[in-house]
């Protein structure tokens, strides 16, 4: 019986040692996996911090560019408004000049018709003659007598 007891104790000790070794191996394996995951997460955290810093730098640069573009857009908008107003003024002036020229042509045509009528009544021919005066062309009515 003593021998059986020693055999059982010996087997129990061996089983205990075997279980202890298995648990230690499992614990070591879990420790290695934990350390590997911590290292991986630490590296990922550093990578994300670097990306975050780059994005902050890019955001600051883009904000500055946006402000400059907004200022330029505002400047161009004001310039366009000013140019549009000047164009409108010039178009108004052009229309007035065209209208004045049209009225002058009508007056000239009427005067010409009147002069021709007067010349016909007097027995002479009249007609416009173009004469230059210092770079300015002046239309004058010339009276011609019949031969």
PyMOL commands that place a pseudoatom at each C-alpha (Angstrom):
pseudoatom trace, name=CA, resn=UNK, resi=1, chain=A, elem=C, hetatm=0, pos=[0.000, 0.000, 0.000]
pseudoatom trace, name=CA, resn=UNK, resi=2, chain=A, elem=C, hetatm=0, pos=[2.734, 2.386, 0.770]
pseudoatom trace, name=CA, resn=UNK, resi=3, chain=A, elem=C, hetatm=0, pos=[4.149, 1.714, -2.605]
pseudoatom trace, name=CA, resn=UNK, resi=4, chain=A, elem=C, hetatm=0, pos=[0.832, 2.397, -4.285]
pseudoatom trace, name=CA, resn=UNK, resi=5, chain=A, elem=C, hetatm=0, pos=[0.558, 5.562, -2.291]
pseudoatom trace, name=CA, resn=UNK, resi=6, chain=A, elem=C, hetatm=0, pos=[4.041, 6.635, -3.431]
pseudoatom trace, name=CA, resn=UNK, resi=7, chain=A, elem=C, hetatm=0, pos=[3.197, 5.745, -7.021]
pseudoatom trace, name=CA, resn=UNK, resi=8, chain=A, elem=C, hetatm=0, pos=[0.029, 7.794, -6.833]
pseudoatom trace, name=CA, resn=UNK, resi=9, chain=A, elem=C, hetatm=0, pos=[1.911, 10.672, -5.235]
pseudoatom trace, name=CA, resn=UNK, resi=10, chain=A, elem=C, hetatm=0, pos=[4.583, 10.378, -7.900]
pseudoatom trace, name=CA, resn=UNK, resi=11, chain=A, elem=C, hetatm=0, pos=[1.968, 10.348, -10.708]
pseudoatom trace, name=CA, resn=UNK, resi=12, chain=A, elem=C, hetatm=0, pos=[0.113, 13.203, -9.045]
pseudoatom trace, name=CA, resn=UNK, resi=13, chain=A, elem=C, hetatm=0, pos=[3.377, 15.129, -8.814]
pseudoatom trace, name=CA, resn=UNK, resi=14, chain=A, elem=C, hetatm=0, pos=[4.129, 14.394, -12.486]
pseudoatom trace, name=CA, resn=UNK, resi=15, chain=A, elem=C, hetatm=0, pos=[0.624, 15.452, -13.501]
pseudoatom trace, name=CA, resn=UNK, resi=16, chain=A, elem=C, hetatm=0, pos=[0.940, 18.576, -11.387]
pseudoatom trace, name=CA, resn=UNK, resi=17, chain=A, elem=C, hetatm=0, pos=[4.338, 19.379, -12.921]
pseudoatom trace, name=CA, resn=UNK, resi=18, chain=A, elem=C, hetatm=0, pos=[2.965, 18.682, -16.425]
pseudoatom trace, name=CA, resn=UNK, resi=19, chain=A, elem=C, hetatm=0, pos=[-0.066, 20.915, -15.817]
pseudoatom trace, name=CA, resn=UNK, resi=20, chain=A, elem=C, hetatm=0, pos=[2.192, 23.582, -14.279]
pseudoatom trace, name=CA, resn=UNK, resi=21, chain=A, elem=C, hetatm=0, pos=[4.482, 23.450, -17.344]
pseudoatom trace, name=CA, resn=UNK, resi=22, chain=A, elem=C, hetatm=0, pos=[1.480, 23.681, -19.712]
pseudoatom trace, name=CA, resn=UNK, resi=23, chain=A, elem=C, hetatm=0, pos=[0.092, 26.657, -17.795]
pseudoatom trace, name=CA, resn=UNK, resi=24, chain=A, elem=C, hetatm=0, pos=[3.499, 28.366, -17.787]
pseudoatom trace, name=CA, resn=UNK, resi=25, chain=A, elem=C, hetatm=0, pos=[3.840, 27.807, -21.544]
pseudoatom trace, name=CA, resn=UNK, resi=26, chain=A, elem=C, hetatm=0, pos=[0.334, 29.126, -22.099]
pseudoatom trace, name=CA, resn=UNK, resi=27, chain=A, elem=C, hetatm=0, pos=[1.061, 32.106, -19.850]
pseudoatom trace, name=CA, resn=UNK, resi=28, chain=A, elem=C, hetatm=0, pos=[4.319, 32.789, -21.743]
pseudoatom trace, name=CA, resn=UNK, resi=29, chain=A, elem=C, hetatm=0, pos=[2.501, 32.524, -25.072]
pseudoatom trace, name=CA, resn=UNK, resi=30, chain=A, elem=C, hetatm=0, pos=[-0.226, 34.923, -23.898]
pseudoatom trace, name=CA, resn=UNK, resi=31, chain=A, elem=C, hetatm=0, pos=[2.447, 37.297, -22.579]
pseudoatom trace, name=CA, resn=UNK, resi=32, chain=A, elem=C, hetatm=0, pos=[4.248, 37.268, -25.965]
pseudoatom trace, name=CA, resn=UNK, resi=33, chain=A, elem=C, hetatm=0, pos=[0.981, 37.861, -27.834]
pseudoatom trace, name=CA, resn=UNK, resi=34, chain=A, elem=C, hetatm=0, pos=[0.103, 40.705, -25.456]
pseudoatom trace, name=CA, resn=UNK, resi=35, chain=A, elem=C, hetatm=0, pos=[3.522, 42.331, -25.926]
pseudoatom trace, name=CA, resn=UNK, resi=36, chain=A, elem=C, hetatm=0, pos=[3.298, 41.943, -29.725]
pseudoatom trace, name=CA, resn=UNK, resi=37, chain=A, elem=C, hetatm=0, pos=[-0.155, 43.532, -29.740]
pseudoatom trace, name=CA, resn=UNK, resi=38, chain=A, elem=C, hetatm=0, pos=[1.030, 46.386, -27.470]
pseudoatom trace, name=CA, resn=UNK, resi=39, chain=A, elem=C, hetatm=0, pos=[3.957, 47.014, -29.825]
pseudoatom trace, name=CA, resn=UNK, resi=40, chain=A, elem=C, hetatm=0, pos=[1.674, 46.923, -32.875]
pseudoatom trace, name=CA, resn=UNK, resi=41, chain=A, elem=C, hetatm=0, pos=[-0.800, 49.310, -31.217]
pseudoatom trace, name=CA, resn=UNK, resi=42, chain=A, elem=C, hetatm=0, pos=[2.028, 51.630, -30.126]
pseudoatom trace, name=CA, resn=UNK, resi=43, chain=A, elem=C, hetatm=0, pos=[3.338, 51.760, -33.705]
pseudoatom trace, name=CA, resn=UNK, resi=44, chain=A, elem=C, hetatm=0, pos=[-0.158, 52.394, -35.053]
pseudoatom trace, name=CA, resn=UNK, resi=45, chain=A, elem=C, hetatm=0, pos=[-0.689, 55.156, -32.476]
pseudoatom trace, name=CA, resn=UNK, resi=46, chain=A, elem=C, hetatm=0, pos=[2.557, 56.857, -33.554]
pseudoatom trace, name=CA, resn=UNK, resi=47, chain=A, elem=C, hetatm=0, pos=[1.574, 56.533, -37.202]
pseudoatom trace, name=CA, resn=UNK, resi=48, chain=A, elem=C, hetatm=0, pos=[-1.846, 58.050, -36.519]
pseudoatom trace, name=CA, resn=UNK, resi=49, chain=A, elem=C, hetatm=0, pos=[-0.276, 60.908, -34.531]
pseudoatom trace, name=CA, resn=UNK, resi=50, chain=A, elem=C, hetatm=0, pos=[2.054, 61.662, -37.468]
pseudoatom trace, name=CA, resn=UNK, resi=51, chain=A, elem=C, hetatm=0, pos=[-0.883, 61.591, -39.891]
pseudoatom trace, name=CA, resn=UNK, resi=52, chain=A, elem=C, hetatm=0, pos=[-2.848, 63.839, -37.544]
pseudoatom trace, name=CA, resn=UNK, resi=53, chain=A, elem=C, hetatm=0, pos=[0.009, 66.365, -37.425]
pseudoatom trace, name=CA, resn=UNK, resi=54, chain=A, elem=C, hetatm=0, pos=[0.300, 66.286, -41.227]
pseudoatom trace, name=CA, resn=UNK, resi=55, chain=A, elem=C, hetatm=0, pos=[-3.446, 66.820, -41.571]
pseudoatom trace, name=CA, resn=UNK, resi=56, chain=A, elem=C, hetatm=0, pos=[-3.327, 69.753, -39.137]
pseudoatom trace, name=CA, resn=UNK, resi=57, chain=A, elem=C, hetatm=0, pos=[-0.495, 71.308, -41.150]
pseudoatom trace, name=CA, resn=UNK, resi=58, chain=A, elem=C, hetatm=0, pos=[-2.388, 70.730, -44.399]
pseudoatom trace, name=CA, resn=UNK, resi=59, chain=A, elem=C, hetatm=0, pos=[-5.599, 72.147, -42.913]
pseudoatom trace, name=CA, resn=UNK, resi=60, chain=A, elem=C, hetatm=0, pos=[-3.763, 75.294, -41.789]
pseudoatom trace, name=CA, resn=UNK, resi=61, chain=A, elem=C, hetatm=0, pos=[-2.180, 75.716, -45.233]
pseudoatom trace, name=CA, resn=UNK, resi=62, chain=A, elem=C, hetatm=0, pos=[-5.503, 75.160, -47.001]
pseudoatom trace, name=CA, resn=UNK, resi=63, chain=A, elem=C, hetatm=0, pos=[-7.257, 77.610, -44.686]
pseudoatom trace, name=CA, resn=UNK, resi=64, chain=A, elem=C, hetatm=0, pos=[-4.639, 80.235, -45.515]
pseudoatom trace, name=CA, resn=UNK, resi=65, chain=A, elem=C, hetatm=0, pos=[-5.017, 79.554, -49.248]
pseudoatom trace, name=CA, resn=UNK, resi=66, chain=A, elem=C, hetatm=0, pos=[-8.800, 79.732, -48.933]
pseudoatom trace, name=CA, resn=UNK, resi=67, chain=A, elem=C, hetatm=0, pos=[-8.574, 83.112, -47.202]
pseudoatom trace, name=CA, resn=UNK, resi=68, chain=A, elem=C, hetatm=0, pos=[-6.259, 84.421, -49.934]
pseudoatom trace, name=CA, resn=UNK, resi=69, chain=A, elem=C, hetatm=0, pos=[-8.599, 83.119, -52.641]
pseudoatom trace, name=CA, resn=UNK, resi=70, chain=A, elem=C, hetatm=0, pos=[-11.592, 84.689, -50.883]
pseudoatom trace, name=CA, resn=UNK, resi=71, chain=A, elem=C, hetatm=0, pos=[-9.773, 88.038, -50.788]
pseudoatom trace, name=CA, resn=UNK, resi=72, chain=A, elem=C, hetatm=0, pos=[-8.861, 87.753, -54.468]
pseudoatom trace, name=CA, resn=UNK, resi=73, chain=A, elem=C, hetatm=0, pos=[-12.434, 86.743, -55.335]
pseudoatom trace, name=CA, resn=UNK, resi=74, chain=A, elem=C, hetatm=0, pos=[-13.740, 89.792, -53.462]
pseudoatom trace, name=CA, resn=UNK, resi=75, chain=A, elem=C, hetatm=0, pos=[-11.227, 92.055, -55.216]
pseudoatom trace, name=CA, resn=UNK, resi=76, chain=A, elem=C, hetatm=0, pos=[-12.143, 90.658, -58.631]
pseudoatom trace, name=CA, resn=UNK, resi=77, chain=A, elem=C, hetatm=0, pos=[-15.853, 90.959, -57.816]
pseudoatom trace, name=CA, resn=UNK, resi=78, chain=A, elem=C, hetatm=0, pos=[-15.429, 94.647, -56.929]
pseudoatom trace, name=CA, resn=UNK, resi=79, chain=A, elem=C, hetatm=0, pos=[-13.371, 95.186, -60.076]
pseudoatom trace, name=CA, resn=UNK, resi=80, chain=A, elem=C, hetatm=0, pos=[-16.031, 93.442, -62.177]
pseudoatom trace, name=CA, resn=UNK, resi=81, chain=A, elem=C, hetatm=0, pos=[-18.787, 95.567, -60.626]
pseudoatom trace, name=CA, resn=UNK, resi=82, chain=A, elem=C, hetatm=0, pos=[-16.778, 98.732, -61.295]
pseudoatom trace, name=CA, resn=UNK, resi=83, chain=A, elem=C, hetatm=0, pos=[-16.072, 97.648, -64.873]
pseudoatom trace, name=CA, resn=UNK, resi=84, chain=A, elem=C, hetatm=0, pos=[-19.736, 96.780, -65.393]
pseudoatom trace, name=CA, resn=UNK, resi=85, chain=A, elem=C, hetatm=0, pos=[-20.772, 100.229, -64.187]
pseudoatom trace, name=CA, resn=UNK, resi=86, chain=A, elem=C, hetatm=0, pos=[-18.216, 101.895, -66.444]
pseudoatom trace, name=CA, resn=UNK, resi=87, chain=A, elem=C, hetatm=0, pos=[-19.383, 99.770, -69.377]
pseudoatom trace, name=CA, resn=UNK, resi=88, chain=A, elem=C, hetatm=0, pos=[-22.982, 100.757, -68.690]
pseudoatom trace, name=CA, resn=UNK, resi=89, chain=A, elem=C, hetatm=0, pos=[-21.969, 104.431, -68.583]
pseudoatom trace, name=CA, resn=UNK, resi=90, chain=A, elem=C, hetatm=0, pos=[-20.024, 104.050, -71.840]
pseudoatom trace, name=CA, resn=UNK, resi=91, chain=A, elem=C, hetatm=0, pos=[-22.952, 102.258, -73.480]
pseudoatom trace, name=CA, resn=UNK, resi=92, chain=A, elem=C, hetatm=0, pos=[-25.315, 105.034, -72.365]
pseudoatom trace, name=CA, resn=UNK, resi=93, chain=A, elem=C, hetatm=0, pos=[-22.927, 107.622, -73.777]
pseudoatom trace, name=CA, resn=UNK, resi=94, chain=A, elem=C, hetatm=0, pos=[-22.594, 105.631, -77.012]
pseudoatom trace, name=CA, resn=UNK, resi=95, chain=A, elem=C, hetatm=0, pos=[-26.392, 105.455, -77.374]
pseudoatom trace, name=CA, resn=UNK, resi=96, chain=A, elem=C, hetatm=0, pos=[-26.643, 109.201, -76.795]
pseudoatom trace, name=CA, resn=UNK, resi=97, chain=A, elem=C, hetatm=0, pos=[-23.953, 109.875, -79.396]
pseudoatom trace, name=CA, resn=UNK, resi=98, chain=A, elem=C, hetatm=0, pos=[-25.617, 107.555, -81.897]
pseudoatom trace, name=CA, resn=UNK, resi=99, chain=A, elem=C, hetatm=0, pos=[-28.936, 109.320, -81.318]
pseudoatom trace, name=CA, resn=UNK, resi=100, chain=A, elem=C, hetatm=0, pos=[-27.280, 112.743, -81.664]
pseudoatom trace, name=CA, resn=UNK, resi=101, chain=A, elem=C, hetatm=0, pos=[-25.590, 111.633, -84.880]
pseudoatom trace, name=CA, resn=UNK, resi=102, chain=A, elem=C, hetatm=0, pos=[-28.917, 110.351, -86.212]
pseudoatom trace, name=CA, resn=UNK, resi=103, chain=A, elem=C, hetatm=0, pos=[-30.577, 113.708, -85.420]
pseudoatom trace, name=CA, resn=UNK, resi=104, chain=A, elem=C, hetatm=0, pos=[-27.663, 115.601, -87.025]
pseudoatom trace, name=CA, resn=UNK, resi=105, chain=A, elem=C, hetatm=0, pos=[-27.979, 113.496, -90.178]
pseudoatom trace, name=CA, resn=UNK, resi=106, chain=A, elem=C, hetatm=0, pos=[-31.708, 114.182, -90.293]
pseudoatom trace, name=CA, resn=UNK, resi=107, chain=A, elem=C, hetatm=0, pos=[-31.091, 117.919, -89.838]
pseudoatom trace, name=CA, resn=UNK, resi=108, chain=A, elem=C, hetatm=0, pos=[-28.402, 117.853, -92.492]
pseudoatom trace, name=CA, resn=UNK, resi=109, chain=A, elem=C, hetatm=0, pos=[-30.700, 115.986, -94.871]
pseudoatom trace, name=CA, resn=UNK, resi=110, chain=A, elem=C, hetatm=0, pos=[-33.479, 118.512, -94.227]
pseudoatom trace, name=CA, resn=UNK, resi=111, chain=A, elem=C, hetatm=0, pos=[-31.120, 121.437, -94.760]
pseudoatom trace, name=CA, resn=UNK, resi=112, chain=A, elem=C, hetatm=0, pos=[-29.839, 119.884, -97.959]
pseudoatom trace, name=CA, resn=UNK, resi=113, chain=A, elem=C, hetatm=0, pos=[-33.371, 119.375, -99.265]
pseudoatom trace, name=CA, resn=UNK, resi=114, chain=A, elem=C, hetatm=0, pos=[-34.267, 122.961, -98.354]
pseudoatom trace, name=CA, resn=UNK, resi=115, chain=A, elem=C, hetatm=0, pos=[-31.148, 124.302, -100.055]
pseudoatom trace, name=CA, resn=UNK, resi=116, chain=A, elem=C, hetatm=0, pos=[-31.818, 122.259, -103.175]
pseudoatom trace, name=CA, resn=UNK, resi=117, chain=A, elem=C, hetatm=0, pos=[-35.373, 123.537, -103.202]
pseudoatom trace, name=CA, resn=UNK, resi=118, chain=A, elem=C, hetatm=0, pos=[-34.207, 127.131, -102.765]
pseudoatom trace, name=CA, resn=UNK, resi=119, chain=A, elem=C, hetatm=0, pos=[-31.595, 126.690, -105.484]
pseudoatom trace, name=CA, resn=UNK, resi=120, chain=A, elem=C, hetatm=0, pos=[-34.153, 125.239, -107.858]
pseudoatom trace, name=CA, resn=UNK, resi=121, chain=A, elem=C, hetatm=0, pos=[-36.439, 128.227, -107.287]
pseudoatom trace, name=CA, resn=UNK, resi=122, chain=A, elem=C, hetatm=0, pos=[-33.622, 130.674, -108.032]
pseudoatom trace, name=CA, resn=UNK, resi=123, chain=A, elem=C, hetatm=0, pos=[-32.476, 128.803, -111.094]
pseudoatom trace, name=CA, resn=UNK, resi=124, chain=A, elem=C, hetatm=0, pos=[-29.155, 127.793, -109.697]
pseudoatom trace, name=CA, resn=UNK, resi=125, chain=A, elem=C, hetatm=0, pos=[-27.870, 124.505, -108.547]
pseudoatom trace, name=CA, resn=UNK, resi=126, chain=A, elem=C, hetatm=0, pos=[-26.676, 124.028, -105.074]
pseudoatom trace, name=CA, resn=UNK, resi=127, chain=A, elem=C, hetatm=0, pos=[-24.976, 121.078, -103.531]
pseudoatom trace, name=CA, resn=UNK, resi=128, chain=A, elem=C, hetatm=0, pos=[-22.713, 120.154, -100.746]
pseudoatom trace, name=CA, resn=UNK, resi=129, chain=A, elem=C, hetatm=0, pos=[-19.006, 120.585, -101.108]
pseudoatom trace, name=CA, resn=UNK, resi=130, chain=A, elem=C, hetatm=0, pos=[-16.522, 119.085, -98.757]
pseudoatom trace, name=CA, resn=UNK, resi=131, chain=A, elem=C, hetatm=0, pos=[-13.751, 121.328, -97.515]
pseudoatom trace, name=CA, resn=UNK, resi=132, chain=A, elem=C, hetatm=0, pos=[-11.122, 120.519, -94.951]
pseudoatom trace, name=CA, resn=UNK, resi=133, chain=A, elem=C, hetatm=0, pos=[-10.340, 123.054, -92.248]
pseudoatom trace, name=CA, resn=UNK, resi=134, chain=A, elem=C, hetatm=0, pos=[-7.384, 122.086, -90.116]
pseudoatom trace, name=CA, resn=UNK, resi=135, chain=A, elem=C, hetatm=0, pos=[-8.188, 118.393, -90.043]
pseudoatom trace, name=CA, resn=UNK, resi=136, chain=A, elem=C, hetatm=0, pos=[-11.924, 119.007, -89.595]
pseudoatom trace, name=CA, resn=UNK, resi=137, chain=A, elem=C, hetatm=0, pos=[-14.212, 118.265, -92.511]
pseudoatom trace, name=CA, resn=UNK, resi=138, chain=A, elem=C, hetatm=0, pos=[-16.864, 120.899, -92.949]
pseudoatom trace, name=CA, resn=UNK, resi=139, chain=A, elem=C, hetatm=0, pos=[-19.778, 120.630, -95.346]
pseudoatom trace, name=CA, resn=UNK, resi=140, chain=A, elem=C, hetatm=0, pos=[-20.614, 123.911, -96.968]
pseudoatom trace, name=CA, resn=UNK, resi=141, chain=A, elem=C, hetatm=0, pos=[-23.259, 124.738, -99.472]
pseudoatom trace, name=CA, resn=UNK, resi=142, chain=A, elem=C, hetatm=0, pos=[-21.879, 126.039, -102.677]
pseudoatom trace, name=CA, resn=UNK, resi=143, chain=A, elem=C, hetatm=0, pos=[-23.902, 128.058, -105.043]
pseudoatom trace, name=CA, resn=UNK, resi=144, chain=A, elem=C, hetatm=0, pos=[-23.256, 127.476, -108.694]
pseudoatom trace, name=CA, resn=UNK, resi=145, chain=A, elem=C, hetatm=0, pos=[-24.731, 129.615, -111.375]
pseudoatom trace, name=CA, resn=UNK, resi=146, chain=A, elem=C, hetatm=0, pos=[-26.090, 128.075, -114.548]
pseudoatom trace, name=CA, resn=UNK, resi=147, chain=A, elem=C, hetatm=0, pos=[-24.020, 128.787, -117.704]
for i in range(1, 147): cmd.bond("trace and resi %d" % i, "trace and resi %d" % (i + 1))
show_as sticks, trace
zoom trace
